[in-house]
Amino acid sequence: TSYLIGHAICEGYIESIDAPINDWPLMSNTLYFGQPIINLLNMKAGDSNVVEDMGIRFTKTGRHIHDLDPLIRATEDVNELKNSKPIKNAKFKYSNLTSDILFNYIMYRVGSDFEPFIQNFYQTKVRIQHPVYLNTNRIGGRSWSLINPSMQERIDQGAGRYGISATRYDYLRIAKLMVDDWQGDTCEGRYLKEIYNRRVPTNRRISSWNSADLKWGNPTFGHTAKTYAGQFWTDFYGLNDQKIMVMLGYNGQVIAMDMDNSRIIVINAAKSRHYDTAKLGYIPLKYGRIK
């Protein structure tokens, strides 16, 4: 989602990461309205009063944030997003809901061009070799809502979701393009550098790679990251002199990119915390090989 935000800025659909979300009717009565995009990218929107820790369920209703319903349902419920206000002086707190908001904001700003925008990004820029599938929620308001809703209906109800499904090699192509953009100082590369320069502290205890928590297993990139940069984990214990950006996915998936040294580490996992991240990720990033 973050990289798509950068691409949307470069294509002129969004002004900048400092642009406030003040033109989106769907969010007009929620805590996200009027906030600059960078707040959402850095998980500082102040939504910890409406979404539980790690952003999986709404605090008051207990409903899963995806639950196959579009965002409009949450905006109509006073126990979820309707009339919500951001907490003051918000600090970093990871929220999957925020990622959904960002993705749907891209859809809203791009509008009727969204499908060609996505096709151009993945097919022309990334040069994927296989189809990439975007996750979406069903829409409401009609009994046949599962059958071919229009893009405008999806946009109006906020039916987009931040997740995509792609092959492992196409994910690697996305990562390589990010490194290439960074080093080539393209528009998207300058976006990546800007969010990196505006990273924020994670405000939690940082583990070293030598520590072992007997309850949760070996440390991961999430445990060892000191900062967060626009949906990427950054500044890892023992790697302070390297500009590394890490994407963490479901069930322990990892893509770590050393932006200056052209090192990309991919860990494809079936279950989180069941592998040695230090050996498979930290060591090759630090030394250029597995020792």
Protein Blocks (a to p, Z undefined) as FASTA:
>chain_A
ZZmmmmmmmnopafblmbccfkbfklmmcckgopafklmmnopnopmmmbcghilacfkl
opafklopafklmmmpmklmgopacdehiacdddfklmmmmmmmmmmmnmmmlmmmmmmm
mmmmnopabdcdddddddehiaklmgopafklmmmnopacfbdcddfklmmmmmmmmmmm
mmnopaklmmmmmmmmmgccehiacddfkbccfknopadfklmpmbdeehiaehiehilm
bccdddddeehiacdddfklopacddddfbehiacfklmmmmmmmnopaZZ
